[in-house]
Amino acid sequence: MSFIQMIPPNKATGETKEVYRYMAEVGGSDNKVPKIVQAFSLRPGSMRRMIRLWELGMWMGDEPREIREMIGAAVSRLNSCRY
C-alpha cells in the first residue's frame, strides 16, 4: 500500500500555509481541502499551480460550471478514474 506524506492545513507553515489560504479563497471553504491538493503539500509551488489550473478550468470561460463538472465526471468514468 502506498503512502504519501502530507502536511494538513492546520499544521502548515510558510509558503504551504499561504497556498492553503489561496485554496480557501478559490474553493470558498477554509476547512475542506481535498486530499488530492494535500498530496502536493510538500511542494507548495506545484500545489499552487495545480490549484490555479483547477481554478482556470472551473471558473474561466463561457460554459456553466455544471457543464464543466459533468464533462469532468464523464471523462473520469471513461478512464475508470474513481476520483
C-alpha positions as CSV (number, residue, x, y, z in Angstrom):
1,M,0.0,0.0,0.0
2,S,1.3,3.4,-0.9
3,F,1.6,6.3,1.4
4,I,2.1,10.0,0.6
5,Q,3.4,12.2,3.4
6,M,1.2,15.3,3.6
7,I,1.1,18.5,5.7
8,P,-2.5,19.1,6.8
9,P,-3.8,22.6,6.6
10,N,-3.9,23.1,10.4
11,K,-0.1,22.2,10.6
12,A,1.1,24.1,7.6
13,T,3.6,27.0,7.8
14,G,5.2,29.4,5.4
15,E,4.5,29.0,1.7
16,T,2.4,25.9,2.2
17,K,0.1,27.8,4.6
18,E,-0.2,30.6,2.1
19,V,-1.2,28.1,-0.7
20,Y,-3.8,26.6,1.6
21,R,-5.1,30.1,2.2
22,Y,-5.2,30.6,-1.6
23,M,-7.2,27.3,-1.9
24,A,-9.7,28.5,0.6
25,E,-10.2,31.7,-1.4
26,V,-10.6,29.9,-4.7
27,G,-12.7,27.0,-3.3
28,G,-14.7,29.1,-0.9
29,S,-14.1,26.9,2.2
30,D,-11.5,27.2,5.0
31,N,-11.8,23.7,6.3
32,K,-12.3,21.5,3.3
33,V,-9.0,20.9,1.4
34,P,-9.3,17.9,-0.8
35,K,-6.7,15.1,-0.2
36,I,-5.6,15.4,-3.8
37,V,-4.5,19.0,-3.0
38,Q,-2.9,18.0,0.3
39,A,-0.8,15.4,-1.6
40,F,1.1,18.3,-3.1
41,S,1.7,19.9,0.3
42,L,5.5,19.1,0.4
43,R,5.8,21.0,-2.9
44,P,3.8,24.2,-2.4
45,G,4.8,25.7,-5.8
46,S,3.4,22.6,-7.6
47,M,0.3,22.7,-5.3
48,R,-0.3,26.4,-6.2
49,R,0.0,25.6,-10.0
50,M,-2.4,22.7,-9.6
51,I,-5.0,24.8,-7.8
52,R,-4.6,27.6,-10.4
53,L,-5.2,25.1,-13.3
54,W,-8.3,23.8,-11.5
55,E,-9.4,27.4,-11.0
56,L,-9.0,28.2,-14.7
57,G,-10.8,25.1,-15.7
58,M,-13.7,25.5,-13.4
59,W,-14.3,29.3,-13.3
60,M,-13.0,30.8,-16.5
61,G,-14.8,30.8,-19.9
62,D,-18.3,30.8,-21.1
63,E,-19.6,27.3,-20.3
64,P,-21.5,27.0,-17.0
65,R,-19.7,25.2,-14.2
66,E,-22.3,22.5,-14.1
67,I,-21.5,21.5,-17.7
68,R,-17.7,21.5,-16.9
69,E,-18.3,19.3,-13.9
70,M,-20.5,16.9,-16.0
71,I,-17.8,16.7,-18.6
72,G,-15.1,16.0,-16.0
73,A,-17.2,13.3,-14.5
74,A,-17.8,11.7,-17.9
75,V,-14.1,11.7,-18.7
76,S,-13.2,10.2,-15.3
77,R,-15.8,7.4,-15.9
78,L,-14.4,6.7,-19.4
79,N,-10.9,6.5,-17.9
80,S,-12.1,4.3,-15.0
81,C,-11.0,7.0,-12.5
82,R,-12.9,6.9,-9.2
83,Y,-11.7,10.3,-8.1
